């Protein structure tokens, strides 16, 4: 059987790779370190237990790879993954950035702005706020297509407050191209000095 090539690879927040192939099929691969050690024992995959290193990937039609010589071939990924359909497509999320901007008029310690992308969803831009947190959580989120995002007053400022002002110029006239550009940049920045997490006060975030 001729294995189709990769056209999209999205690392999700749950150590999964959402994969789109040239055949048009979207599939989900469980990229847990335990599985990789079991099925690809020639390499030590422990580094990918870090969410930052896991996201710091590149791909072409025939493979996905990470720094350090970690490579997964497209034929293996295709046969070892499962089809994604329906609501499952809406659940494959990648965080672009988030920042706690407290104190704000709304809350003294917890006012988090965030941006995520849902590349295979009907409305792939997820933007929101978390205010107060815990049992007293306020705020909310909204999923938008490209047109809806551009019509949403203040979206550029929301990106800036979330820590991803760099993504604003990537939001062009084509929805898929914009989403793919943002995903590629998240992967490029992950585990580098440009990462969303570098210099971030995680203790402040957890208040």
N, C-alpha and C positions, 0 to 999 in steps of 0.2 A: 504494500500500500504506500502510495506517495504521501508523505507527511507535508501538510501545508506549512508555509513560513509564518513567522510572527510579524504582526503589524502594530500591535500595542501590548505593552507590559506595564501593569500598574501594581506596585506593592501596596497592599492594604494595611490597615492598622492592626490586623490580627495574624500577621505572618502568613499571608496568602498572596499568591500572584494571580491577578486577574489577567487573562491572556486572550487576545484576539488574534485569530489566524487569517491568512489570506483567503481561506474558504468562507469567511464571514462568521464562523463559529466562535463564540466566547466561552472560555473554559476557566475553571478555578483549580489552582494547584496549591496544596497544603505544603508550605515551605518550612515547616518546623524543623529545627535542628535535629531532633530525635529521628525524624523520618529520613533526612538527608544522610545522617550517619549510618542508618540501616540500609538505605538503597544505593548510596554513593560513598562506600566506605574508603575509597582511595584517598580522600581528603578529610582534613579536620574542619568541620563546618561550624565550630563553636563561636567564631566571630560573629556569625549572623544572628546570634541570640540578642545582640544589641539592635534595637529598632533603628538606630541611625545607620549602622553598617548594612542592615538588611535593605534599607531604602536606597543606599548608595550604589545603584546598579546601572548598567547599560545593556543594550540589546541590539541585535540586528535580526535579519530574517531567520538565521539558523541557530541562534543561541542567546542566552542571558548570561552576563558575567559580572563579577564583583572584583575589586582589587585583591591581590593576593593569589590569583590563579583559580578562583572558584568559578566554575562554568557549568551551566546546565544546558544541554542541547535541546533544540526545538522538538526533535522526535521523542525524546524522553518526556518532556513537558506535556506534549500532546497526549501520549498514551497513559501518563500517570495522573492526568487531571480529569475533572468531571465537568459536564456541560453546565453552563449558567443560563437560566431562563427566567422570565417573569420577574417576580418580586426580588429574586436573588440578585438580579442585575442592579437593583436600586440599593442594595446593601453593601456594595463594594466601594468603600470610602477611603480617601487619602487626605490626611490633614495637610493643609498648606502652611498654616501658621496660626498661633494664638498668643495673646498677651493679656496679662492682668494690668489694667490701667488704673486700678484703685490707688489712692482715694479719688472718687468721683462724687458728684452730687447725689448719685443713686446709691452708693455704698462706700464705706470707708476702707474696706480691705479686700473685697472680691468683686471686681467688675471685669470680666474676661470677654474680649472680642476674639472671634475666630472665623476662619475661612477654611472650607474643605471643598474638595471636588469629588463628584460621583460620576466618573467618566462614562459609565454605561447606563446611567440613569436618564430619564426623560428630561429632567431639569438638573443639569450637572453642577451648578454652583450652589453650595450650601453656605450661608452666612448667618451668623448669630451672635448672641451675647448670653453670658451666664452671670447673673447678679445675685450675690449673697451666697449661693451654693448650699449644698446639704438639704435639709428638710424645708428650709425657707427659700429655696431656689426661685429666682425670678428670671426675667429675660425671655429668650425664645429664639427660634431660628426660622429661616425660610429657604426653600429650594427654588432656584430660578434658572431659566434658560438664558441664553445670551441676550436676547431682546429685553427680557424682564430685568436682568442685572443692570443693563445700561439705562433702563428707565427708573431704576431704584435710586432715589435721590440720596447722594452721599456715599455711594458704593466705594468710590476711590478713597475717601477718608476712612471708611470701615476697613479697607485693605491695609491702609497705613496703621491704624490702631491695632490691627491684628498682627502686625509685624511682617507683612508681605507687600509693602508698597512697590517692591520690585516687580510684582506680577501685573500691575496696572497697565504698563505698555504692551503686555502680551495679549490683552483682551481686544482683539481686532474684530473683523467683520465676519469671520467664520467660526462657528461654535466649536466644532471638533478640533480645528487647528489651535484655537485658544486653549482648550482643555489640555491637549497633548503638549503644548509648549509649557504650560504650568507644571504638568506632571514631570516632564523632563528636567525642568529647573529644580523642582523639589528633590529629585533623585541626584542631580549634580551637586546640590548644596549639602545634602545629608552627609554627616560625618566629616565635614570640613569646617573651616573658620567662618564660612558663610551660612552655616546651618541655623535654622530657626531656634535651636536650643542653646547656642553659644552665648555665654554671658547672661543667660536668663536666670532670674531669681526664682528657683523652683519652690523655695520655702514660702515666698510671697504668693505664688500661685496656689499653694495648698491651704492657705488660710481660710 
